[in-house]
Amino acid sequence: MNTIHRNNNSKKIDMTKGSILKNVLLFAIPIIIGNVLQQTYTTVDTLVVSKNCTETALAAVGTSSQPVEVLLCIFLGIGSGVSILIAQNAGAGNHEKVVSISKTATSFVYLCGIPVTILGWFAAPLILGLMQVPSDVSKEALLYTRIILLGTIGNIGYNMNAGILRGLGDSVASLWFLVVSAVTNITLDVLFVAYFKMGVMGASLATMIALLLSWAVSMIYVKRKFPELEFTFLPGYYNGSDMGNILKIGLPIGLNNSLYSLGHMAMQVLVNKQGTEFIAGLAIGGRIAGLSNITIASMAASASTFAGQNYGAEEYSRLRTGYKKLPIFSGLITLAMGIVFVALRYPVLGIFTDNHLVLMYAARFVVVLMLSQWFFAIFNCLCNIVNGVGLVKYTTIVNLLMLWAVRIPAAYLISRFWDGKYVMVAFPISFIFGMVSMMLYCNFSKSFRSIIDKAG
């Protein structure tokens, strides 16, 4: 049996051995740094556009990310399915299956990336219309959305390759992919927007090129560092059974993510009704709140790999210990970050705008989100541990209920009976619901307990 090995210059973390918290942190830190670099795609767009363009352009950048996210999220969820399956098979030592899943995932990038790009281009006007984007913003929002969509296959391809590497225990390589991509994005943003005065078009072109570059770099790395994976730049292998298993785990996650993004669009409709300054304020505040979300997502990704590898290796006692420690640890880190960001909100937000109303709305959003995201951190970590052992149905249901049955109705009621400028209060309400729901599932679900209780 061939084994998957790597060049000595790259490091693999085996989650089935050693200190749980230390391994998860070592695994999460590169993801955190990488996600910070990814966040610079939109943050730099926002900063450069805010300093060199009108407030309508800033609002266009802020509102345009939602329709793109809807189209991408289902495939990013499938990438998570790839990561989980590879983690499970790597933990079990089934290296031939790791190779087969990786090659099938490569073909899937092309089979889906090209059609999604075409579909998104033609559907963009309809989606923005349904979002009730203000007329003074709609033209630039459409331009931004369509250009970003041209980088769709790069986004899907990068995240699929990153999922393969995470499943193998490598979270460092993705960081270097993103360093190249982020530097490209920042350089082109300054060049296109600040120097050539290309406005929204320049910002979207910079992001599109950066997305495609990150995919290209990830393909080169995997092919050179993992020759046993028989990785190819173009599709050349497809295993129906492997694709079925990928979809069985990844499709519920992807559908959940996609419907979740649709819910964000529904929330954006309520935001858009409050006017351009409110949209711009939440766009800026969202960049700051997104930094905290990076830690949450990174810890969750680490928890998923931890659960997958230990489940595959049948290390149930270790899995049970991690299930108890990791959500609490993630929540404490997120709360500490939230307190720091709230304390520094005005100096940081002031970098983006000197408009008093925009700054006020942004600061309000930061306070509400940053002091409540620790609930979401616990919820998300629990979800990914459950996903890591292959039990994805309940987490999908809870995610959808959290958004469609709690957050959106709460936002509507706040907007209808209180004040639309406080719709962000719906977020902590939904975070608490999600956390409690997952805690109840983990304590009383027979499917999950049958795995965890094998430790005892």
Secondary structure, 3 states (H helix, E strand, C coil): CCCCCCCCCCCCCCCCCCCHHHHHHHHHHHHHHHHHHHHHHHHHHHHHHHHHCCHHHHHHHHHHHHHHHHHHHHHHHHHHHHHHHHHHHHHHCCHHHHHHHHHHHHHHHHHHHHHHHHHHHHHHHHHHHHCCCCHHHHHHHHHHHHHHHCCHHHHHHHHHHHHHHHHCCCCCHHHHHHHHHHHHHHHHHHHHHHHCCCHHHHHHHHHHHHHHHHHHHHHHHHHHHCHHHCCCCCCCCCCHHHHHHHHHHHHHHHHHHHHHHHHHHHHHHHHHCCCHHHHHHHHHHHHHHHHHHHHHHHHHHHHHHHHHHHHHCCCHHHHHHHHHHHHHHHHHHHHHHHHHHHHCHHHHHCCCCCCHHHHHHHHHHHHHHHCCHHHHHHHHHHHHHHHHCCCCHHHHHHHHHHHHHHHHHHHHHHHHHCCHHHHHHHHHHHHHHHHHHHHHHHHHCHHHHHHHHHHC
